[in-house]
């Protein structure tokens, strides 16, 4: 490996860590301000009623769920809708960390109250111009990814 390749790899890893942290910050802030819609069904309802209020769609899945055909079909439809409506999309892995951030029971904990965390929408109502550092960082990452022909960037949330 050349020095340039080593520096590029380190830079990419640092960028991924920065974006991962921005996603975490954004999710916590959005939930606190009631700007987060959680669940595939709930997200589909919101996008049908008010797609212009959605600024970011997070599709969350771990490796062990990759074979879930029904979930993959939902994701494909949601991705198509987001692309048609200019909504940034990010694929997220690390469901345990996601549950932890949102105050949900972890996948190993049994609870009747756990929500479907596979699709999350961050909204910004038309009457409001809410901007968070996390939202700006993630939107920039999505734009950068599209410029590199990566239409569905992946982010891994690390357990702490």
C-alpha positions as CSV (number, residue, x, y, z in Angstrom):
1,X,0.0,0.0,0.0
2,X,1.3,3.4,-0.9
3,X,1.2,6.4,1.5
4,X,-1.6,8.0,-0.5
5,X,-3.7,4.8,-0.1
6,X,-3.1,4.6,3.6
7,X,-4.0,8.3,4.1
8,X,-7.1,7.8,1.9
9,X,-8.2,4.8,4.0
10,X,-7.6,6.7,7.3
11,X,-9.5,9.7,5.9
12,X,-12.5,7.5,4.8
13,X,-12.6,5.8,8.2
14,X,-12.5,9.1,10.0
15,X,-15.3,10.5,7.8
16,X,-17.4,7.4,8.5
17,X,-16.9,7.9,12.2
18,X,-17.9,11.5,11.9
19,X,-21.0,10.7,10.0
20,X,-21.9,7.9,12.3
21,X,-21.7,10.3,15.3
22,X,-23.7,12.9,13.3
23,X,-26.5,10.3,12.7
24,X,-26.6,9.5,16.4
25,X,-26.7,13.2,17.4
26,X,-29.4,13.8,14.8
27,X,-31.6,10.9,16.0
28,X,-31.5,12.0,19.6
29,X,-32.2,15.7,18.7
30,X,-35.0,14.7,16.3
31,X,-36.7,12.4,18.9
32,X,-36.4,15.1,21.6
33,X,-38.1,17.6,19.3
34,X,-40.8,15.2,18.0
35,X,-39.3,15.2,14.5
36,X,-38.8,11.4,14.3
37,X,-41.2,8.9,12.8
38,X,-40.4,5.3,13.7
39,X,-41.5,2.2,11.9
40,X,-42.0,1.0,8.3
41,X,-45.8,1.3,8.4
42,X,-45.8,4.7,10.2
43,X,-43.2,6.0,7.8
44,X,-45.2,4.9,4.8
45,X,-48.3,6.7,6.2
46,X,-46.3,9.9,6.7
47,X,-44.7,9.9,3.3
48,X,-48.1,9.4,1.7
49,X,-49.6,12.3,3.6
50,X,-46.8,14.8,3.7
51,X,-43.6,13.8,1.8
52,X,-42.3,17.3,1.7
53,X,-41.8,17.4,5.4
54,X,-39.4,14.4,5.3
55,X,-35.7,15.4,5.1
56,X,-34.0,12.1,5.8
57,X,-34.9,8.4,5.7
58,X,-32.8,5.9,7.6
59,X,-33.3,2.2,6.7
60,X,-31.9,0.1,9.5
61,X,-31.0,-3.6,9.2
62,X,-28.3,-5.9,10.6
63,X,-26.7,-8.8,8.8
64,X,-28.9,-11.5,10.3
65,X,-32.0,-9.8,8.8
66,X,-30.6,-9.4,5.3
67,X,-32.5,-12.5,4.1
68,X,-35.9,-11.1,5.2
69,X,-37.6,-10.8,1.8
70,X,-40.6,-8.9,3.1
71,X,-38.3,-6.3,4.7
72,X,-36.3,-6.0,1.5
73,X,-39.4,-5.4,-0.5
74,X,-40.5,-2.6,2.0
75,X,-37.0,-1.1,1.7
76,X,-37.1,-1.2,-2.1
77,X,-40.5,0.6,-2.2
78,X,-39.4,3.2,0.4
79,X,-36.1,3.9,-1.5
80,X,-38.0,4.4,-4.7
81,X,-40.4,6.8,-3.1
82,X,-37.5,8.7,-1.4
83,X,-35.7,9.0,-4.7
84,X,-38.8,10.3,-6.5
85,X,-39.3,12.9,-3.7
86,X,-35.6,14.0,-3.3
87,X,-35.4,12.6,0.2
88,X,-31.9,11.7,1.4
89,X,-31.6,8.0,2.3
90,X,-29.0,6.2,4.5
91,X,-28.7,2.5,5.2
92,X,-27.8,1.9,8.9
93,X,-26.5,-1.2,10.7
94,X,-26.2,-1.5,14.4
95,X,-29.7,-2.1,15.6
96,X,-28.6,-2.5,19.2
97,X,-27.0,0.9,19.2
98,X,-30.1,2.4,17.5
99,X,-32.4,0.9,20.1
100,X,-30.1,2.3,22.8
101,X,-30.2,5.8,21.3
102,X,-33.9,5.8,21.1
103,X,-34.5,4.4,24.6
104,X,-35.9,1.1,23.2
105,X,-35.4,-2.3,24.7
106,X,-32.5,-4.1,22.9
107,X,-33.1,-7.1,20.6
108,X,-32.3,-9.6,23.3
109,X,-34.8,-8.0,25.8
110,X,-38.3,-9.2,25.5
111,X,-40.9,-6.4,25.5
112,X,-44.3,-5.9,24.0
113,X,-43.6,-2.2,23.7
114,X,-40.7,-2.4,21.4
115,X,-41.1,-0.5,18.1
116,X,-40.1,-1.4,14.6
117,X,-36.8,0.4,14.1
118,X,-36.2,-0.6,10.5
119,X,-37.3,2.7,9.0
120,X,-36.9,6.1,10.6
121,X,-37.9,9.4,9.1
122,X,-36.5,12.8,10.2
123,X,-39.0,15.5,9.5
124,X,-38.8,19.3,9.2
125,X,-42.3,20.9,9.0
126,X,-42.7,23.6,6.3
127,X,-43.3,26.3,8.9
128,X,-40.0,25.6,10.6
129,X,-36.4,25.9,9.4
130,X,-34.8,23.5,12.0
131,X,-31.2,22.8,11.3
132,X,-29.0,20.6,13.4
133,X,-25.3,20.1,12.9
134,X,-26.1,16.3,12.5
135,X,-28.6,16.9,9.8
136,X,-26.2,19.2,7.8
137,X,-23.4,16.6,8.2
138,X,-25.6,13.7,7.1
139,X,-27.1,15.6,4.2
140,X,-23.6,16.5,3.0
141,X,-22.5,12.9,3.3
142,X,-25.5,11.8,1.2
143,X,-24.7,14.4,-1.5
144,X,-21.1,13.3,-1.5
145,X,-22.1,9.7,-1.9
146,X,-24.5,10.4,-4.8
147,X,-21.6,12.3,-6.6
148,X,-19.6,9.0,-6.3
149,X,-22.6,7.0,-7.7
150,X,-23.4,5.5,-4.3
151,X,-27.1,6.0,-4.1
152,X,-27.6,4.3,-0.8
153,X,-24.7,5.1,1.6
154,X,-24.1,2.7,4.5
155,X,-23.4,3.8,8.0
156,X,-22.5,1.5,10.9
157,X,-23.5,2.6,14.4
158,X,-20.9,1.2,16.9
159,X,-22.0,-0.1,20.2
160,X,-20.5,1.7,23.2
